[in-house]
Amino acid sequence: MADTTFSLSDLEAIVADRLVNGDATSYTRKLAEKGVAKAAQKLGEEAVETVIAALTGDADALIYESADLLYHLVVVLALKGVPLDEVLAELKRRTAQSGLQEKASRPAD
Ligand SMILES: N=c1c2ncn([C@@H]3O[C@H](COP(=O)(O)OP(=O)(O)OP(=O)(O)O)[C@@H](O)[C@H]3O)c2ncn1[C@@H]1O[C@H](COP(=O)(O)O)[C@@H](O)[C@H]1O
């Protein structure tokens, strides 16, 4: 059974600490210094790698790439000053209706 005692909120707290206190050993700090555009680019790359793992990899590959993806999402949210709680609140709000109902209520592209 996987260890579920670690949450994205725990990761968010570590990332927030590294953004302020990270030293030269911190990847988070190094990425943040390159700016949000670079962090967002890395997020996109990890998303593509996750898709590839879903299509061609085994479960371990998908888990590994998903972890990279979630980490980079947490970094981008932190750099943009968006608390993870606000994303979770949006997900909670959506539970009031089905995904298809939510899609129909979105503004047209
Ligand atoms: N979960 C992660 C995590 N997942 C992925 N990565 C890093 O993301 C990078 C992605 O790999 P790539 O090969 O695409 O990137 P790269 O070539 O190293 O980077 P670029 O030169 O492309 O910018 C790797 O360096 C990984 O180590 C992570 N780095 C940090 N964390 C967490 O963040 C915490 C703080 O990390 P530091 O900031 O390094 O202390 C760690 O304890 C972890 O909990």
PDBQT file of the ligand as one rigid body, heavy atoms in Angstrom, charges set to zero:
ROOT
HETATM    1  N1  LIG A 201       9.376  16.660  -6.003  1.00  0.00    +0.000 NA
HETATM    2  C1  LIG A 201      10.370  17.273  -6.400  1.00  0.00    +0.000 A 
HETATM    3  C2  LIG A 201      10.834  17.147  -7.750  1.00  0.00    +0.000 A 
HETATM    4  N2  LIG A 201      10.363  16.432  -8.798  1.00  0.00    +0.000 NA
HETATM    5  C3  LIG A 201      11.192  16.684  -9.824  1.00  0.00    +0.000 A 
HETATM    6  N3  LIG A 201      12.173  17.534  -9.445  1.00  0.00    +0.000 N 
HETATM    7  C4  LIG A 201      13.285  18.016 -10.242  1.00  0.00    +0.000 C 
HETATM    8  O1  LIG A 201      12.812  18.460 -11.488  1.00  0.00    +0.000 OA
HETATM    9  C5  LIG A 201      13.856  18.322 -12.445  1.00  0.00    +0.000 C 
HETATM   10  C6  LIG A 201      13.228  17.806 -13.720  1.00  0.00    +0.000 C 
HETATM   11  O2  LIG A 201      14.118  17.090 -14.456  1.00  0.00    +0.000 OA
HETATM   12  P1  LIG A 201      14.632  17.586 -15.873  1.00  0.00    +0.000 P 
HETATM   13  O3  LIG A 201      15.655  16.617 -16.276  1.00  0.00    +0.000 OA
HETATM   14  O4  LIG A 201      13.495  17.839 -16.779  1.00  0.00    +0.000 OA
HETATM   15  O5  LIG A 201      15.235  19.011 -15.506  1.00  0.00    +0.000 OA
HETATM   16  P2  LIG A 201      16.721  19.494 -15.444  1.00  0.00    +0.000 P 
HETATM   17  O6  LIG A 201      17.446  19.091 -16.664  1.00  0.00    +0.000 OA
HETATM   18  O7  LIG A 201      17.329  19.116 -14.108  1.00  0.00    +0.000 OA
HETATM   19  O8  LIG A 201      16.443  21.071 -15.408  1.00  0.00    +0.000 OA
HETATM   20  P3  LIG A 201      16.561  22.145 -16.578  1.00  0.00    +0.000 P 
HETATM   21  O9  LIG A 201      18.039  22.326 -16.791  1.00  0.00    +0.000 OA
HETATM   22  O10 LIG A 201      15.806  21.627 -17.778  1.00  0.00    +0.000 OA
HETATM   23  O11 LIG A 201      15.901  23.358 -15.991  1.00  0.00    +0.000 OA
HETATM   24  C7  LIG A 201      14.918  17.417 -11.840  1.00  0.00    +0.000 C 
HETATM   25  O12 LIG A 201      16.046  18.178 -11.500  1.00  0.00    +0.000 OA
HETATM   26  C8  LIG A 201      14.246  16.886 -10.586  1.00  0.00    +0.000 C 
HETATM   27  O13 LIG A 201      15.103  16.664  -9.502  1.00  0.00    +0.000 OA
HETATM   28  C9  LIG A 201      11.976  17.846  -8.151  1.00  0.00    +0.000 A 
HETATM   29  N4  LIG A 201      12.663  18.671  -7.314  1.00  0.00    +0.000 NA
HETATM   30  C10 LIG A 201      12.199  18.795  -6.052  1.00  0.00    +0.000 A 
HETATM   31  N5  LIG A 201      11.093  18.124  -5.578  1.00  0.00    +0.000 N 
HETATM   32  C11 LIG A 201      10.622  18.317  -4.179  1.00  0.00    +0.000 C 
HETATM   33  O14 LIG A 201      10.943  19.602  -3.751  1.00  0.00    +0.000 OA
HETATM   34  C12 LIG A 201      11.685  19.505  -2.515  1.00  0.00    +0.000 C 
HETATM   35  C13 LIG A 201      12.660  20.637  -2.475  1.00  0.00    +0.000 C 
HETATM   36  O15 LIG A 201      13.641  20.420  -3.462  1.00  0.00    +0.000 OA
HETATM   37  P4  LIG A 201      14.889  21.384  -3.573  1.00  0.00    +0.000 P 
HETATM   38  O16 LIG A 201      14.351  22.722  -3.925  1.00  0.00    +0.000 OA
HETATM   39  O17 LIG A 201      15.764  20.807  -4.632  1.00  0.00    +0.000 OA
HETATM   40  O18 LIG A 201      15.530  21.394  -2.210  1.00  0.00    +0.000 OA
HETATM   41  C14 LIG A 201      12.337  18.120  -2.565  1.00  0.00    +0.000 C 
HETATM   42  O19 LIG A 201      12.600  17.667  -1.309  1.00  0.00    +0.000 OA
HETATM   43  C15 LIG A 201      11.245  17.342  -3.208  1.00  0.00    +0.000 C 
HETATM   44  O20 LIG A 201      10.284  17.039  -2.190  1.00  0.00    +0.000 OA
ENDROOT
TORSDOF 0
